[in-house]
Amino acid sequence: MNTGWWRLLLWLLGYLALALLPMAIALSGDPPAVRSRIVETGAMLGLLGLGVLSAQALTSGRQRWFARGLGQDDVLQFHRQTGLLGWGLVLAHPLTMLLGDARFLDYLDPRADWLRATALWTVLLAATWLVATSLWRLSFGLQYEHWRLLHGALALLVVTLGLGHALMVGHYTGPLWKKAALVLVVGASIFAVLETRLLRPRRLQRRPWTVRTLTRERDGSHTLVLQPGFAGGLRFRPGQYAWITLGATPWRLQQHPFSISSGADDDGLAFTIKPLGDFTGRIAQTVKPGDRAFVEGPYGEFAWRPEAAREGAVFVAGGVGITPIISMLRTARTRGTRAPLLLVYGSPDRDTVLFREELDALAQALPLTVVHVLETGHDGWDGETGRIDAALLGRHLPARIDRMCAYLCGPDAMADAVEPVLRAHGVASDRLYSERFGLV
């Protein structure tokens, strides 16, 4: 996580302001008739739940203006946790209201009002299904593409019906100006989702790419190189990622995020993709040179900043976590970086070291030291074996690391082990860039 505390605090305050807007609108103006404390608490829980779920559209990672300065894994983790909070508030709202006054049970009774009861039961069930399929997608056997469609549809349904419920009850939203303000606030969230799913593909359609090559790498990954069909291509900072849609149209369920592996000055845009799921496992059979592609991005704050790394940089990668780092190293080579660089790279064995030959060449062209760490050694191997841990890093980290930037990319277990070590060696939080595997 590379985020200054003031920036993080301001970001959290901005999020809280957005989440509290429905409650603030409801409490503005002349107060309505006072009810019991428990009932009023239940009403506030409902309004807070509506605000939290509405703000989810801004923490999905697709709104770059809102996620600026935050790591993608941090934003998504926040999105997941606040989603659970929103679900809890949605459930707590009717339960608390019923504890305060049993007559509110009529709201859930289809015999009293079929349309109202159906809408409320739909919100409760849809919110629960939204959370369940997000937490246990693989257990439900949902392909990523189908889950994305379901996730977006359920989120829109819950927020839209929640807004309708707040307007129809009218206890706090009776005045027309309150209704208009609430529609404007929650409607902005709904628009953000529709803009991502409908308007962006329309813009991408005017900027098509073409598959130039698809090359198999030694670990079973494939490097996909795209060529722009328009002037300019994609400007990005090394280490960032983009969303790719392969096919004749950008309006497809199949859209996936991948780190950019090409250098910022390279001809063409490259992505090195490991076969970890349905789409990535089929890419060699479904993609061929000449196919159409669409690219949305770039995204992410895990990026090479030469101005911040004038004293050098340390890179720690595990497996396919080398992908954004190879982009940084390729860019450093073309731009003639002279600051000292260290790469500690963990792989299962020698035959699965991604970009092995190129890393050797980069070590010759740059002031770069490469330390390979193999889980399983081989005859004649006298390098590091096992896992990347504190003892191993202590043998290789430079003495001046407190003045360097550190980039860490890999699975959660590796990141959990390495981040404290880097901090203990003096790497400040604003110089530590961490990206964990998590976008699936």
C-alpha positions in Angstrom: 0.0 0.0 0.0 1.5 3.3 -1.1 -0.7 6.0 0.3 0.1 9.0 2.4 -1.9 9.2 5.6 -3.4 12.6 4.8 -4.5 11.3 1.4 -6.0 8.2 2.9 -7.8 10.3 5.6 -9.2 12.6 3.0 -10.3 9.7 0.9 -12.1 8.1 3.9 -13.8 11.3 4.8 -15.0 11.7 1.2 -16.4 8.2 1.3 -18.1 8.8 4.6 -19.7 12.0 3.3 -21.1 10.2 0.3 -22.4 7.2 2.4 -24.0 9.6 4.9 -25.7 11.8 2.3 -29.1 10.0 2.3 -29.3 10.2 6.1 -28.2 13.9 6.0 -31.0 14.7 3.4 -33.6 12.9 5.5 -32.6 14.8 8.7 -32.6 18.2 7.0 -35.4 20.6 7.3 -38.4 20.3 9.7 -38.3 17.1 11.7 -41.2 14.6 11.2 -43.3 13.3 14.1 -41.2 11.6 16.7 -41.4 7.8 17.1 -39.8 5.5 19.6 -36.0 5.5 19.8 -35.8 1.9 18.5 -37.9 2.7 15.5 -35.9 5.8 14.7 -32.7 3.8 15.0 -34.1 1.3 12.5 -35.0 4.1 10.1 -31.5 5.5 10.3 -29.9 2.1 9.7 -32.0 1.8 6.5 -30.9 5.2 5.2 -27.3 4.4 6.1 -27.6 1.1 4.3 -28.8 2.9 1.2 -25.9 5.3 1.4 -23.3 2.6 1.8 -24.7 0.5 -1.0 -24.9 3.5 -3.3 -21.3 4.4 -2.6 -20.2 0.9 -3.7 -20.3 2.1 -7.3 -17.4 4.4 -6.5 -15.2 1.8 -4.7 -15.4 -0.9 -7.4 -12.0 0.2 -8.8 -13.5 1.3 -12.1 -13.9 5.0 -11.1 -10.3 6.2 -11.5 -11.0 9.7 -10.2 -12.2 8.3 -6.9 -9.6 5.6 -6.4 -6.6 7.8 -7.3 -3.7 7.3 -5.1 -4.9 4.0 -3.7 -3.7 0.5 -4.6 -6.2 -1.6 -6.5 -6.1 -4.4 -3.9 -6.8 -1.9 -1.1 -9.8 -0.5 -3.0 -11.3 -3.9 -3.7 -10.8 -5.1 -0.1 -12.5 -1.9 1.1 -15.3 -2.6 -1.5 -15.8 -6.1 -0.2 -15.9 -5.1 3.5 -18.3 -2.1 3.0 -20.4 -4.4 0.9 -20.8 -6.7 3.9 -21.5 -3.7 6.0 -24.3 -2.6 3.6 -25.8 -6.1 3.6 -25.8 -6.1 7.4 -27.5 -2.7 7.5 -30.1 -3.9 5.0 -31.0 -6.8 7.3 -30.8 -4.8 10.5 -33.2 -2.1 9.2 -36.4 -4.2 9.2 -35.4 -6.2 12.3 -34.9 -3.1 14.3 -38.1 -1.5 13.1 -40.0 -4.6 14.1 -38.5 -4.6 17.5 -39.7 -1.0 18.0 -43.2 -1.6 16.6 -44.6 -4.9 15.5 -47.1 -3.2 13.2 -44.2 -2.7 10.7 -44.6 -6.4 9.9 -47.4 -5.3 7.5 -44.7 -3.9 5.3 -43.5 -7.5 4.7 -47.0 -9.0 4.4 -48.1 -9.4 0.8 -51.7 -9.6 2.0 -51.5 -6.0 3.2 -49.7 -4.6 0.1 -48.5 -7.1 -2.4 -46.3 -4.7 -4.4 -44.6 -3.2 -1.4 -44.0 -6.5 0.3 -42.7 -8.1 -2.9 -40.2 -5.2 -3.4 -38.9 -5.4 0.2 -38.5 -9.2 0.1 -36.7 -8.8 -3.2 -34.3 -6.3 -1.7 -33.5 -8.6 1.3 -33.0 -11.7 -0.9 -31.1 -9.9 -3.6 -28.7 -8.3 -1.2 -28.1 -11.7 0.5 -27.5 -13.4 -2.9 -25.3 -10.6 -3.9 -23.0 -11.1 -0.9 -23.1 -14.9 -1.1 -22.1 -15.1 -4.7 -19.3 -12.6 -4.2 -17.9 -14.5 -1.2 -18.3 -18.0 -2.6 -18.4 -17.6 -6.4 -16.3 -20.7 -7.1 -18.4 -22.8 -4.7 -21.5 -21.8 -6.7 -19.7 -22.8 -9.9 -20.2 -19.3 -11.4 -17.9 -18.3 -14.2 -16.3 -14.9 -13.8 -18.2 -13.4 -16.8 -21.6 -14.6 -15.5 -20.8 -13.5 -12.0 -19.9 -9.9 -13.2 -23.3 -9.7 -15.0 -25.2 -11.1 -11.9 -23.2 -8.8 -9.5 -24.0 -5.7 -11.5 -27.7 -6.6 -12.0 -28.3 -7.4 -8.3 -26.5 -4.2 -7.2 -28.7 -2.1 -9.5 -31.8 -3.9 -8.3 -31.0 -3.5 -4.6 -30.1 0.2 -4.8 -33.1 1.0 -7.1 -35.7 -0.7 -4.9 -34.1 0.7 -1.8 -34.5 4.2 -3.2 -38.1 3.5 -4.2 -38.8 2.2 -0.6 -37.3 5.4 0.9 -39.4 7.6 -1.3 -42.6 5.7 -0.9 -42.5 5.5 2.9 -42.1 9.2 3.0 -41.7 9.6 6.8 -38.4 11.5 6.3 -38.7 12.1 2.6 -42.1 13.7 2.4 -41.1 17.1 1.0 -40.6 17.2 -2.8 -37.1 18.8 -2.4 -36.0 15.8 -0.3 -37.3 13.4 -2.8 -35.5 15.2 -5.6 -32.2 15.4 -3.6 -32.4 11.7 -2.7 -33.1 10.7 -6.3 -30.1 12.9 -7.5 -27.7 11.3 -5.0 -28.7 7.7 -5.4 -29.3 8.2 -9.1 -25.7 9.3 -9.5 -24.6 5.9 -8.1 -26.9 4.1 -10.5 -25.5 6.2 -13.4 -22.0 5.3 -12.5 -22.8 1.6 -12.9 -24.6 2.1 -16.2 -21.8 4.4 -17.4 -19.3 1.6 -16.8 -21.4 -1.2 -18.4 -23.0 0.7 -21.3 -21.3 4.0 -22.2 -17.7 3.0 -21.9 -18.1 0.1 -24.4 -19.5 2.6 -26.8 -16.4 4.8 -26.5 -14.1 1.7 -26.7 -15.8 0.7 -30.0 -14.2 3.8 -31.6 -10.7 2.7 -30.5 -10.2 -1.0 -31.6 -7.0 -3.0 -31.2 -5.8 -6.0 -33.1 -4.1 -9.2 -31.8 -0.6 -9.2 -33.2 0.9 -12.2 -31.6 0.1 -14.8 -28.9 3.2 -16.5 -27.6 3.4 -19.4 -25.0 5.9 -18.8 -22.2 7.9 -21.4 -20.3 5.5 -21.6 -17.3 2.4 -22.1 -19.4 1.5 -18.5 -19.5 0.8 -16.7 -22.8 2.0 -13.2 -23.8 -0.7 -11.4 -25.8 0.6 -8.5 -27.9 -2.0 -6.0 -29.2 -1.6 -3.3 -31.9 -3.7 -0.2 -31.9 -6.0 0.6 -34.8 -5.8 4.3 -34.1 -3.1 6.9 -33.4 -1.5 7.1 -30.1 -2.1 3.7 -28.5 -2.4 3.6 -24.7 -0.3 5.8 -22.5 0.4 4.1 -19.2 2.9 4.0 -16.3 4.9 0.8 -16.1 3.2 -1.5 -13.5 -0.4 -0.5 -14.3 -3.1 -2.8 -15.7 -6.0 -2.6 -18.1 -9.3 -4.4 -18.8 -9.3 -6.4 -22.1 -12.3 -7.5 -24.2 -11.4 -9.9 -27.0 -13.9 -10.3 -29.8 -15.7 -8.3 -32.5 -17.6 -6.0 -30.0 -16.8 -4.4 -26.6 -20.3 -5.3 -25.4 -19.4 -8.7 -24.1 -19.5 -10.3 -20.7 -15.9 -11.5 -21.2 -13.9 -8.6 -19.9 -10.8 -9.2 -17.7 -8.1 -7.2 -15.9 -4.5 -8.0 -16.7 -1.2 -6.3 -15.8 0.6 -4.7 -18.8 4.0 -6.5 -19.3 5.3 -4.3 -22.2 7.6 -1.3 -21.5 6.1 2.1 -21.7 8.1 2.8 -24.8 7.6 -0.5 -26.6 5.8 -0.9 -29.9 2.5 -2.6 -29.1 0.8 -3.4 -25.8 1.7 -6.8 -24.2 -0.1 -8.7 -21.4 1.3 -11.9 -20.0 -1.6 -14.1 -18.9 -1.3 -17.2 -16.6 -4.0 -19.9 -17.1 -5.8 -19.7 -13.8 -9.5 -19.8 -14.8 -12.0 -20.6 -17.5 -11.1 -17.7 -19.8 -7.3 -17.7 -19.3 -7.2 -21.5 -19.7 -8.8 -21.3 -23.1 -7.0 -18.3 -24.5 -4.6 -20.4 -26.6 -7.6 -22.1 -28.3 -9.8 -19.0 -28.7 -7.5 -16.2 -29.7 -5.5 -15.9 -32.9 -3.5 -13.1 -34.7 -5.8 -10.7 -36.4 -8.6 -10.9 -33.9 -10.2 -7.7 -32.7 -9.7 -6.5 -29.1 -10.7 -3.5 -26.9 -8.7 -2.1 -24.1 -9.9 0.0 -21.2 -7.4 1.7 -18.9 -4.9 2.1 -17.6 -5.7 1.5 -13.9 -3.7 1.1 -10.7 -1.2 2.9 -8.5 1.3 0.1 -8.6 3.5 2.0 -11.0 7.2 2.9 -11.6 8.0 6.5 -10.7 11.6 7.3 -11.6 11.5 10.6 -9.8 10.7 8.8 -6.5 13.3 6.1 -7.2 16.4 8.2 -7.8 18.3 6.2 -5.2 17.3 2.9 -6.7 14.5 0.3 -6.2 13.9 -3.2 -4.8 11.5 -5.5 -6.5 10.1 -8.7 -4.8 7.9 -10.9 -7.0 6.3 -14.3 -6.8 5.4 -16.3 -9.9 3.3 -14.3 -12.4 3.7 -11.3 -10.1 6.8 -10.6 -12.2 4.4 -9.3 -15.0 4.1 -5.6 -13.9 7.7 -5.6 -12.7 9.0 -6.7 -16.1 7.2 -3.7 -17.6 9.1 -1.5 -15.1 12.5 -3.1 -15.9 11.9 -2.9 -19.7 11.1 0.8 -19.3 14.2 1.3 -17.1 16.3 -0.2 -19.9 15.0 2.0 -22.7 15.3 5.1 -20.6 18.8 4.4 -19.4 18.2 4.1 -15.7 21.5 4.1 -13.8 20.2 3.8 -10.2 20.9 0.4 -8.5 18.1 -2.1 -8.8 17.5 -5.4 -7.0 15.0 -8.1 -8.0 14.2 -11.0 -5.7 12.0 -13.4 -7.7 10.4 -16.6 -6.4 9.5 -19.4 -8.7 8.5 -23.1 -8.3 11.6 -24.4 -10.2 14.1 -23.3 -12.9 11.9 -24.4 -15.8 9.0 -22.2 -14.7 11.0 -18.9 -14.2 9.0 -16.5 -16.3 11.2 -14.2 -18.6 14.3 -16.1 -17.4 16.5 -15.3 -20.4 15.3 -11.7 -20.6 16.0 -11.1 -16.9 19.6 -12.3 -17.6 19.9 -9.8 -20.4 18.4 -7.0 -18.3 20.9 -7.7 -15.6 23.6 -7.1 -18.2 22.0 -3.9 -19.5 21.1 -2.3 -16.2 22.6 -1.9 -12.8 20.3 -4.8 -11.8 21.0 -7.7 -9.5 18.6 -10.7 -9.9 18.2 -13.1 -7.0 16.2 -16.2 -8.1 14.5 -18.1 -5.3 13.4 -21.6 -6.3 11.0 -23.7 -4.2 12.7 -26.8 -5.6 16.3 -26.6 -6.6 18.1 -28.8 -9.1 21.5 -30.5 -9.6 24.2 -27.8 -9.7 21.9 -25.1 -8.3 23.7 -23.1 -5.5 21.3 -20.2 -5.3 18.5 -19.5 -2.9 15.8 -22.2 -2.3 12.5 -22.3 -0.3 10.3 -19.3 0.4 11.1 -15.6 0.4 11.3 -14.7 4.1 13.0 -12.4 6.5 16.2 -14.4 6.6 16.5 -14.6 2.9 15.8 -10.9 2.3 18.2 -10.0 5.1 21.0 -11.6 3.0 20.3 -9.5 -0.1 18.6 -6.2 0.8 20.9 -3.2 0.2 22.1 -1.1 3.2 20.5 2.0 1.7 17.1 0.5 1.2 15.5 3.2 3.4 16.2 5.6 0.6 14.8 3.4 -2.1 11.4 2.5 -3.4 10.2 -1.1 -2.9 7.7 -2.9 -5.2 6.1 -6.1 -4.1 3.8 -8.2 -6.3 2.6 -11.7 -5.5 0.1 -13.9 -3.6 -1.3 -12.9 -0.2 1.0 -15.3 1.8 4.1 -13.9 0.2 3.0 -10.3 0.7 2.1 -10.9 4.3 5.6 -12.3 4.9 7.5 -9.6 3.0 5.8 -6.3 3.8 6.7 -6.3 7.5 10.3 -7.2 6.6 10.6 -4.2 4.2 9.1 -1.9 6.7 11.5 -3.2 9.4 14.4 -2.4 7.1 13.3 1.2 6.8 11.1 1.4 3.7 8.5 4.1 4.4 4.9 3.5 3.6 5.0 6.1 0.9 7.8 4.2 -0.8 6.3 0.8 -0.5 4.1 -0.3 -3.5 2.3 -3.6 -2.9 0.0 -5.4 -5.3 -1.6 -8.7 -4.2 -3.2 -11.3 -6.4 -7.0 -10.8 -6.0 -8.7 -9.8 -9.2 -10.4 -13.0 -10.5 
